[in-house]
């Protein structure tokens, strides 16, 4: 059941990011948008956003992303999400916060992937810094014991 919830979160995140307009490319080495890579459909985000997530002794680092406000959400998307049903091929972290304003927001969504595996926290509390320039998150690990946490910066 929890694995299904994690997959559902990933699918929801993928559907949300596919519905948005393509991000602006900020680097010559990054091409934002939906494309095929390593035999899978991938949505790549570009820009200065970075994030770190931790579960126990594991630390995951993400770079090359964007922070936007769209559809009533503050969105953080860093890396390249491999869309289901394919197994993850790239590193990606996504955060959706509603409403899109600074402060602490309970019951939000944070999910990430690394090659071969997807992760998620639910429920998760996200604290967004003034100016929507970064923040922190902490929550219960989906499908596992314990908690996870992390940070993100938008510029």
C-alpha positions in Angstrom: 0.0 0.0 0.0 2.8 2.5 0.9 4.7 1.6 -2.3 1.6 2.3 -4.3 1.3 5.7 -2.5 4.9 6.5 -3.4 4.3 5.7 -7.0 1.1 7.7 -7.0 3.0 10.7 -5.6 5.6 10.4 -8.4 2.8 10.1 -11.0 1.1 13.2 -9.6 4.3 15.1 -9.6 5.0 14.1 -13.2 1.5 15.0 -14.3 1.8 18.4 -12.6 5.1 19.2 -14.2 4.1 18.0 -17.7 1.1 20.3 -17.6 3.2 23.4 -17.1 4.9 25.5 -19.7 8.6 24.6 -20.4 11.1 26.2 -18.1 13.6 28.8 -19.4 17.0 27.4 -20.1 19.6 29.1 -17.9 22.7 27.2 -19.0 24.0 26.2 -22.4 24.6 22.7 -21.0 21.0 22.2 -19.9 17.9 21.9 -22.2 14.7 22.2 -20.2 11.5 20.3 -21.2 10.2 16.9 -22.0 12.4 14.6 -24.1 13.5 11.0 -24.5 16.7 9.9 -22.8 18.0 6.4 -21.8 14.9 4.9 -23.3 12.5 6.8 -21.1 10.4 9.9 -21.2 12.1 12.6 -19.0 11.2 16.1 -17.9 14.3 18.2 -17.3 14.5 21.4 -15.2 17.3 24.0 -15.5 18.4 26.9 -13.4 20.1 27.7 -10.1 17.9 25.8 -7.7 19.6 23.1 -5.5 18.4 20.7 -2.9 19.6 18.1 -0.4 17.5 15.3 1.1 18.4 13.0 3.9 17.1 9.7 5.2 19.1 8.2 8.1 22.8 8.2 6.9 21.9 8.6 3.2 22.3 12.1 1.7 20.9 12.9 -1.8 22.1 16.1 -3.6 20.3 17.7 -6.5 21.3 20.7 -8.7 20.0 22.4 -11.8 16.4 23.4 -11.2 13.8 26.0 -10.8 11.4 27.5 -8.3 8.1 28.9 -9.6 4.7 29.9 -8.5 1.9 28.4 -10.7 -1.6 27.3 -10.2 -1.7 28.3 -6.6 1.4 26.4 -5.7 5.1 27.2 -5.0 7.0 24.5 -7.0 10.6 23.4 -6.6 11.8 21.1 -9.4 15.5 20.1 -9.5 17.0 17.7 -11.9 15.3 15.4 -14.5 12.3 13.3 -13.5 11.9 10.0 -15.3 8.2 9.6 -15.9 6.5 6.3 -14.9 6.2 3.5 -15.9 10.0 3.6 -16.6 12.3 3.1 -13.6 14.2 6.3 -12.6 17.3 7.0 -14.7 18.2 10.4 -13.3 18.3 12.4 -10.1 15.2 14.6 -9.4 13.6 16.3 -6.4 10.1 18.0 -6.4 8.3 20.0 -3.8 4.8 21.4 -4.1 3.6 23.9 -1.5 0.1 25.4 -1.2 -0.4 28.3 -0.6 2.6 29.8 -2.3 3.9 32.0 0.5 6.6 32.1 3.1 6.1 30.2 6.4 5.6 26.7 7.7 3.2 24.5 5.7 2.1 21.1 7.0 0.8 18.3 4.9 2.7 19.1 1.7 4.4 16.8 -0.9 8.1 16.1 -1.3 9.3 13.3 -3.6 12.6 12.5 -5.2 14.3 9.8 -7.3 17.8 8.6 -8.0 18.7 6.0 -10.7 16.7 2.9 -9.9 14.6 4.2 -6.9 11.9 6.6 -5.9 11.5 8.2 -2.5 8.8 10.3 -0.8 7.9 11.9 2.5 4.3 12.0 3.7 3.1 13.8 5.7 5.8 16.5 5.3 6.1 20.0 6.7 7.8 22.5 4.5 9.1 25.8 5.8 9.6 28.4 3.0 11.9 31.4 3.6 10.8 35.0 2.9 11.0 35.9 -0.8 10.5 32.2 -1.7 14.3 31.9 -2.0 14.7 28.6 -0.2 13.6 26.5 2.8 13.6 23.2 4.7 11.4 20.2 4.9 10.9 17.2 7.3 8.4 14.3 7.2 7.7 10.6 7.5 9.4 8.3 5.0 6.8 6.6 2.7 7.1 2.9 2.7 9.8 2.9 5.4 10.5 3.6 9.0 11.8 6.9 10.3 11.9 10.4 9.0 13.6 12.4 6.3 14.6 16.0 5.9 16.2 18.4 3.6 16.9 21.9 2.4 16.4 23.8 -0.9 17.6 27.0 -2.4 16.2 28.8 -5.4 19.0 31.2 -6.4 
